[in-house]
Amino acid sequence: MEAATEEELLVIWKTKSENDFFKVLLATYQKRIFYFLLRKLNDQESAKDATQTVFIKVFQHLQKFKGESSFYTWIYAIARNVSYDFLKKQQKSYAIFNSIPTEDQYSWRADESTLNSVEIENILQKAIETLPEKQKKVFELRYFDEMSYKEMAELLGGSVGGLKASYHHAAQKVETFLKNQDL
């Protein structure tokens, strides 16, 4: 099944069966939602499980979609809530087992360039963590999820101009942080 644009999705939603529509919706957004969840959960298996949970919820509640926002905005909101649920479960598991990963558990990183990309990703995440909460959300939505300012306005509230300004300030702060890291 091929991915579709938002306009094509609306047509398919109104003209095709629920199962046919869901297949196209999955082809269009599954990868994007997976990578969003991977960034949030920092674990590939958890991200796979969470992605599956998101699309189960989407399928179960598809008839409740009113079309007041884009499909992606609606699915993203579900994914954000699922990520919070998974993080709560992870925190409970961590508290129960209190296990801290050792260096040996990461011995699968045979390639030095992979380690460097992981280090760079960690530095970028540290830079993002220094941002105020609103700028952090806007930066993540724009930079990682490539969400339009209009979609962000629907999701977060606020004006498109205000969100553009938040992103601009966030990007400047991240750039300054990265420059100070001597990469």
Backbone as a ProteinNet text record, in pm:
[ID]
protein_1_A
[PRIMARY]
MEAATEEELLVIWKTKSENDFFKVLLATYQKRIFYFLLRKLNDQESAKDATQTVFIKVFQHLQKFKGESSFYTWIYAIARNVSYDFLKKQQKSYAIFNSIPTEDQYSWRADESTLNSVEIENILQKAIETLPEKQKKVFELRYFDEMSYKEMAELLGGSVGGLKASYHHAAQKVETFLKNQDL
[TERTIARY]
85.3	0	90.3	54.7	133.2	82.5	174.5	138.1	52.2	-22.9	-112.6	-96.8	-136.8	-138.1	-260.6	-265.4	-379.6	-508.9	-504.1	-621.7	-667.8	-571.1	-605.5	-665.6	-610.5	-664.5	-810.4	-842.7	-980.8	-1075.6	-1031.6	-1114	-1130.8	-1020.6	-1025.5	-1113.6	-1102.7	-1181.5	-1332	-1368.6	-1511	-1561.7	-1470.2	-1516.4	-1483.4	-1389.8	-1346.6	-1394.5	-1373.8	-1408.7	-1312.1	-1352.8	-1269.1	-1135.9	-1138.7	-1015.1	-921.8	-975.6	-892.8	-831.6	-913.4	-863.3	-752.6	-773.3	-675.2	-542.2	-545.7	-421.9	-343.1	-413.1	-347	-295.3	-374.8	-333.2	-206.6	-202.2	-85.7	36.6	18.9	130	180.4	90.8	126.5	199.2	156.1	206.4	280.4	282.5	344.5	491.8	568.2	711.6	736	661.6	677.1	644.2	537.7	499.3	603.2	654.5	757.4	879.3	927.2	1045.8	1018.6	899.5	861.8	869.5	811.9	811.2	951.1	1032.1	1169.7	1247.1	1227.5	1294	1244.8	1116.7	1059.2	1098.2	1100.3	1118.8	1262.6	1343.1	1484.4	1506.6	1411.9	1424.3	1343.8	1409.6	1345.4	1227.6	1242	1132.1	1012.6	1039.9	930.3	862.1	941.5	884.2	797.5	840.9	759.3	627.9	637.1	516.1	422.7	480.9	400.5	335.6	407.4	351	231.2	246.5	134.8	15.5	42.3	-64.1	-133.5	-55.4	-112.6	-210.4	-167.9	-254	-372.7	-359.8	-476.6	-579.1	-530.2	-620.6	-681.5	-601.5	-652	-764.5	-741.7	-843.2	-969.7	-951.2	-1066.3	-1148.8	-1084	-1152.5	-1169	-1145.8	-1152.7	-1287.5	-1393.6	-1527	-1546.6	-1461.4	-1472.1	-1397.1	-1314.4	-1240.5	-1339.8	-1333.9	-1431.6	-1380.7	-1252.3	-1198.2	-1168.9	-1168.8	-1142	-992.5	-910.1	-766.3	-721.3	-593.7	-543.3	-535.1	-530.1	-515.4	-385.7	-278	-150.2	-157.3	-218.9	-230.1	-306.7	-412.5	-494	-413.7	-344.1	-263.4	-146.4	-85.8	26.2	-17.8	-135.9	-185.8	-203.8	-252.9	-266	-127.6	-33.4	102.7	169.6	147.4	204.7	150.2	20.6	-38.9	12	25.5	78.3	223	300.9	440.9	446.6	357.9	353.4	321	224.9	188.8	307	376.7	492.3	603.4	625.7	729.6	695.5	568.3	526.6	553.8	523.2	548.8	698.7	778.7	923.8	976.8	926.8	972.1	936	816.5	776.9	867.2	895.5	983.2	1122.6	1170.4	1303.1	1307.5	1204.8	1199.9	1195.5	1124.2	1113.2	1245.9	1305.1	1427.5	1554.2	1545.8	1659.5	1786.8	1775	1891	1949.1	2078	2148.7	2228.8	2211.2	2284.6	2435.2	2506.3	2652.1	2708	2835.5	2903.3	2895.6	2901.7	2897.9	2770.8	2660.7	2533.5	2532.1	2625.7	2630.8	2748.5	2798	2912.4	2878.6	2750.2	2709	2750.4	2792.8	2835.5	2976.9	2987.6	3120	3183.2	3103.8	3153	3172.6	3289	3319.7	3229.9	3192.4	3107.4	2967.8	2919.6	2789.7	2796.4	2902.8	2919.5	2921.7	2989	2993.9	2855.7	2777.9	2643.5	2556.6	2576.4	2502.5	2544.6	2673	2722.2	2665.5	2662.5	2608.3	2460	2386.6	2243.6	2225.3	2310.8	2301.6	2329.5	2425.9	2456.8	2340.6	2281.2	2164	2050.1	2027.2	1920.8	1949.4	2075.5	2111.3	2081.9	2112.2	2084.7	1935.3	1856.3	1710.6	1656.2	1713.5	1668.1	1691.8	1782.1	1807.6	1701.3	1618.4	1519	1401	1338	1212.2	1110	1014.1	921.3	853	799.8	728.8	824	943.6	1040.5	1083.6	1096.9	1135.1	1030	902.7	795.8	794.6	803.3	800	920.3	1037.5	1158.5	1145.7	1101.7	1088.5	985.8	873.4	769.4	817.6	888.1	933.2	1055.1	1156	1283.8	1272.5	1217.4	1211.5	1088.9	973.6	848.9	812.2	886.7	862.5	716.7	660.1	521.2	513	409.6	391.7	351.3	372.6	334.1	182	110.7	-36	-79.2	-17.9	-48.6	-11.2	104.2	146.1	46.2	-4.1	-102	-227.5	-269.4	-384.8	-357.5	-236.9	-200.7	-170.9	-93	-46	-124.5	-196.4	-260.6	-158.8	-203.2	-113.4	-116.8	-47.2	-47.3	70	57.2	163.6	287.9	268.9	382.2	454.1	378.5	438.3	516.3	464.2	533.5	661	655.5	776	883.9	843.2	939.3	996.9	912.3	960.4	1061.2	1031.5	1124.2	1256.4	1248.9	1369.9	1458.6	1399.2	1476.6	1533.4	1452.8	1499.7	1616.8	1605.9	1713	1842	1830.1	1948.4	2013	1931.8	1985.5	2052.5	1992.3	2052	2183.7	2184.8	2307.4	2418.1	2385.3	2483.6	2536	2446.4	2486.3	2583.2	2550.4	2633.7	2769.9	2774.2	2900.9	2989.1	2930.6	3007	3056	3012.4	3053.6	3180.9	3232.6	3353.8	3342.5	3237.2	3217.5	3307.8
-117.6	0	124.5	223.3	345.9	451.9	539	651.8	749.5	828.7	924.5	1061.4	1164	1298.5	1311.7	1417.6	1442.4	1453.8	1520.5	1535.2	1399.8	1318	1184.4	1099.6	1112.4	1037.8	1073.4	1201.8	1244.7	1181.8	1175.9	1115.2	965.5	898.6	754	726	810.6	795.1	798.7	886.8	904.3	804.9	744.5	661.4	512.7	477	336.7	275.1	144.9	75.6	118	95	130.3	56.2	-71.5	-149.9	-97.5	-63.1	-8.5	124.7	207.8	336.6	317.4	225.6	203.8	157.4	73.8	27.8	145.5	237.4	355.3	445.6	463.1	545.2	488.4	358.6	290.8	310.7	293.7	312.5	456.2	549.5	691.8	735	687.6	743.8	648.9	520.2	426.3	456.8	480	504.9	634.2	736.1	866.3	856	783.9	764.8	678.8	575.7	491.9	575.1	660.4	739.6	842.9	896.4	985.5	908.9	789.4	709.9	660.8	632	590	701.3	824.3	937.3	953.6	933.2	950.5	837.6	715	598.5	547.5	588.3	549.6	399	324.1	179.6	129.8	56.7	15.6	-78.3	-174.5	-268.1	-196.7	-106.3	-29.3	57	115.1	199.1	115.9	-5.8	-94.4	-127.1	-164.5	-197.2	-77.4	38.1	159.9	197.5	180.6	209.7	119.8	-5.6	-99.5	-56.8	-17	29.5	152.7	245.4	367.3	331.3	245.1	216.3	126.6	49.4	-23.2	77.5	176.3	280.2	361.8	391.7	466.2	386.4	258.2	175.3	166.9	149.2	137.6	265.8	379.8	508.1	585.2	519.4	585.8	653	589.9	647.9	775.2	800.5	921.7	1040.3	1013.7	1122.2	1214.1	1342.6	1438.5	1519.9	1510.7	1586.8	1731.7	1765	1903.6	1936.1	1833.4	1850.1	1751.9	1754.9	1658.7	1521.7	1417	1282.7	1272.9	1332.5	1322.8	1389.3	1504.1	1572.9	1485.2	1424.1	1337.1	1214.7	1151.1	1033	1071.4	1185.2	1232.6	1250.8	1307.3	1325.6	1190.5	1091.8	957.2	901.2	918.4	867.4	933.6	1062.3	1132.7	1073.4	1048.5	989.7	847.7	770.7	635	639.6	735.6	745.9	776.6	862.9	891.7	765.1	686.4	561.5	464.6	452.4	362.3	410.9	542.4	595.9	570.6	582.3	552.6	406.2	317	174.3	148.5	215.6	198.5	244.6	356.8	407.6	311.7	252.8	154.4	32.4	-15.4	-130.9	-100.7	19.2	58	60.7	113.1	119.3	-21	-111.6	-247.9	-321.6	-316.6	-392.7	-316.2	-184.1	-97.8	-144.5	-174.6	-223	-110.5	-96.6	3.4	-71	-37.9	-108.2	-93.3	-198.6	-195.2	-176.7	-145.9	-125.5	-251.5	-371.2	-498.1	-513.7	-459.3	-474.6	-401.2	-313.5	-239.1	-283	-403	-451	-475.1	-476.9	-495.9	-380	-269.3	-151.4	-173.4	-247.3	-281.8	-169.3	-90.2	11.7	144.2	201.6	328.1	441.3	442.5	549.9	542.6	424	409.8	473.7	447.9	506.9	658.7	713.1	857.1	914.9	846.2	897	891.1	788.8	779.2	893.2	919.9	1030.6	1163.7	1183.4	1307.6	1320	1210.6	1211.1	1246.5	1192.3	1222.4	1369.7	1427	1568.8	1654.8	1617.1	1690.6	1682	1565.3	1550.4	1635.7	1643.9	1729.8	1875.9	1915.1	2053	2080.9	1988.2	2005.5	2011.6	1934.1	1932.7	2067.3	2148.3	2278.8	2382.6	2350.7	2447.2	2456.8	2574.5	2584.9	2489.1	2444.1	2339.2	2368.6	2489.2	2520.2	2515	2574.2	2571.9	2428.7	2348.3	2208.7	2134.9	2151.9	2086.4	2132.7	2263.7	2319.5	2269.7	2270.2	2225.5	2078.8	1993.6	1851	1826.6	1896.2	1877.1	1921.7	2031.2	2084.8	2009.9	1992.6	1935.2	1785.3	1711.7	1566.5	1518.5	1574.4	1526.8	1602.2	1707.9	1790	1834.6	1865.9	1909.7	2055.3	2087	2225	2311.9	2441.6	2533.6	2533.7	2515.1	2509.1	2388.2	2271.9	2152.4	2172.2	2236.6	2264	2354.6	2454.2	2546.1	2469.7	2372.9	2290.4	2206.2	2154.1	2063.4	2136.2	2241.9	2311.4	2436.5	2487.2	2617.1	2726	2847	2957.6	2989.5	3096.3	3142	3082	3076.5	3027.4	3115	3248	3339.4	3316.7	3295.8	3269.6	3139.8	3038.9	2910.1	2920.4	2998.8	3021.4	3089	3187.3	3257.5	3161.4	3078	2979.4	2885.2	2838.7	2748.3	2817.9	2941	3017.1	3032.6	3071.9	3088.9	2954.9	2849.8	2717.3	2672.4	2691.1	2650.2	2726.4	2854.7	2933.7	2880.5	2846.7	2794.6	2658.8	2574.1	2443.2	2461.5	2550.6	2576.7	2628.5	2719.5	2772.1	2661	2577.7	2465.4	2374.4	2340.7	2250.8	2312.2	2441.8	2509.9	2504.4	2512.7	2509.1	2369.3	2268.9	2130	2092.9	2179.7	2152.7	2024.1	2013.8	1892.1	1891.1
0	0	0	-77.8	-87.6	8.7	48.8	134.3	55.4	128.4	63.4	128.3	56.5	112.9	202.6	278.3	366.5	285.7	171.5	86.7	32.8	-10.7	-59.8	50.8	172.1	286.2	312.1	302.9	324.2	222.7	97.1	-8	19	50.5	77	198.9	301.1	423.4	391.9	300	268	163.9	85.2	-26	-13.4	69.2	79.2	210.2	222	346.5	456.4	580.6	695	689.4	650.5	641.9	533.8	417.5	309.8	351.7	413.6	460.6	563.4	656.7	762.4	705	602.2	538.7	480.4	416.8	358.5	471	574.8	688.9	752.4	767	823.3	734	604.2	509.9	512	537.7	534.5	661.3	777.3	903.5	996.1	968.7	1060.9	1087.6	982.2	998.1	1076.3	1044.4	1111	1260.7	1292.5	1432.6	1504.7	1436.8	1498.1	1537.9	1449.1	1480.2	1589.2	1592.1	1702.6	1834.9	1838	1960.5	1996.6	1898.1	1924.5	1995.3	1950.8	2017.5	2160.8	2181.6	2314.6	2408.9	2359.4	2445.2	2448.8	2352.2	2345.7	2345.9	2290.7	2285.1	2165.8	2077.4	1953.7	1978.3	2067.8	2094.4	2156.7	2249.9	2310.1	2205.1	2115.6	2009.2	1915.5	1884.6	1799.6	1869.3	1997.6	2074.1	2083.9	2111	2124.6	1991.6	1882	1750	1723.1	1755.9	1738.8	1825	1948.2	2037.9	1981.1	1927.8	1868.6	1757.7	1666.3	1552.1	1588.8	1693.8	1744.5	1796	1872.5	1923.5	1809.5	1708.8	1593.5	1526.7	1505.1	1440.1	1525.7	1657.8	1747.3	1752.8	1735.1	1751.5	1620.8	1511	1381	1356.6	1399.9	1379.8	1461.4	1559.8	1641.3	1580	1478.5	1413.5	1344.6	1378.6	1327.2	1208.6	1180.8	1069.8	1103.1	1232	1272.9	1266.7	1263.7	1248.3	1140.9	1107.4	1009.3	1075.3	993.7	1048.5	1128.4	1074.4	1145.6	1282.4	1291.9	1420.2	1519.4	1473.7	1558.5	1602.6	1508.2	1540.6	1630.3	1603.6	1685.1	1830.7	1852	1988.6	2057.4	1984.6	2041.3	2073.1	1980.9	2000.7	2121.4	2137.2	2252.6	2381.9	2388.4	2508.5	2532.6	2426.6	2440.8	2489.8	2439.6	2484.8	2634.2	2682.1	2825.7	2904	2855.9	2923.6	2927.2	2814.3	2809.3	2902.2	2907.7	2996.6	3142.4	3177.1	3314.6	3347.5	3253.7	3274.4	3288.1	3205.1	3212.4	3347.5	3395.6	3524.8	3637.1	3629.8	3730.7	3723.7	3602.9	3586	3638.2	3609.7	3655.7	3808.2	3867.7	4013.8	4073.5	4008.3	4059.8	4046.3	3928.9	3904.8	3940.8	3937.8	3970.7	3902	3774.3	3700.2	3616.3	3626	3547	3441.9	3313.5	3207.3	3225.2	3194.5	3201.2	3061.8	3054.4	2926.5	2840.2	2903.6	2830.4	2747.9	2795.8	2726.9	2593.7	2572.3	2447.8	2361	2381	2304.8	2158.3	2122.9	1983.9	1895.6	1954.8	1876.8	1826.2	1719.2	1669.4	1589	1525.4	1434.4	1508.3	1498.1	1566.1	1518.3	1388.9	1336.7	1398	1430.7	1496.4	1634.5	1704.9	1836.7	1826.1	1726.2	1708.4	1680.6	1599	1570.9	1695.2	1778	1904	1996.5	2002.7	2085.6	2038	1907.6	1852.4	1886.1	1873.1	1907.9	2055.9	2141.4	2284.9	2313.5	2243.9	2262.9	2215	2101.3	2052.1	2153	2209.1	2309.1	2432.9	2473.3	2586.9	2554.4	2432.5	2390.2	2395.6	2347.3	2346.3	2488.8	2578.2	2718.3	2787.8	2735.8	2798.5	2761.3	2662.3	2615.2	2712.2	2717.1	2791.7	2729.2	2807.6	2765.4	2631.7	2613.5	2488.6	2369.3	2384.1	2274.4	2243.9	2347.4	2328.6	2244.9	2279.1	2204	2058.9	2039	1903.3	1823.7	1883.7	1815.1	1774.2	1866	1835.8	1725.3	1733.3	1631.7	1493.8	1489.2	1360.4	1307.8	1392.8	1349.6	1324.2	1419.1	1407.3	1330.2	1360.5	1300.1	1173.4	1142.4	1023.6	1015.2	1130.9	1136.9	1092.8	1018.8	973.5	1092.9	1078.9	1186.6	1205.2	1097	1105.8	1189.9	1164.3	1243.2	1390	1412.3	1550.4	1620.4	1548.6	1607.2	1648.1	1566.3	1600.4	1724.2	1732.3	1840.9	1971.4	1962.6	2082.8	2117.1	2019.4	2038.3	2007.5	1999.9	1969	1821.1	1786.8	1648	1571.6	1441.5	1355.6	1373.3	1377.7	1396	1527.9	1633.2	1764.4	1765.6	1698.5	1690.9	1607.5	1500.8	1420	1503.7	1583.2	1669.4	1773.4	1832.3	1930.5	1868.1	1746.4	1679.3	1649.6	1601.7	1568.8	1692.6	1804.4	1928.6	1976.1	1965.5	2006.6	1920.4	1790	1698.5	1728.5	1759.4	1794.6	1922.2	2022.2	2148.4	2128	2047.6	2018.7	1944.5	1846.5	1770.1	1862.6	1951.8	2046.2	2137.2	2186.7	2272.4	2198.2	2073.5	1994.9	1964.2	1935.5	1910.1	2033.7	2150.6	2275.2	2311.4	2236.5	2262.9	2187.8	2105.4	2026.2	1945.1	1867.1	1786.3	1666.7
[MASK]
+++++++++++++++++++++++++++++++++++++++++++++++++++++++++++++++++++++++++++++++++++++++++++++++++++++++++++++++++++++++++++++++++++++++++++++++++++++++++++++++++++++++++++++++++++++++

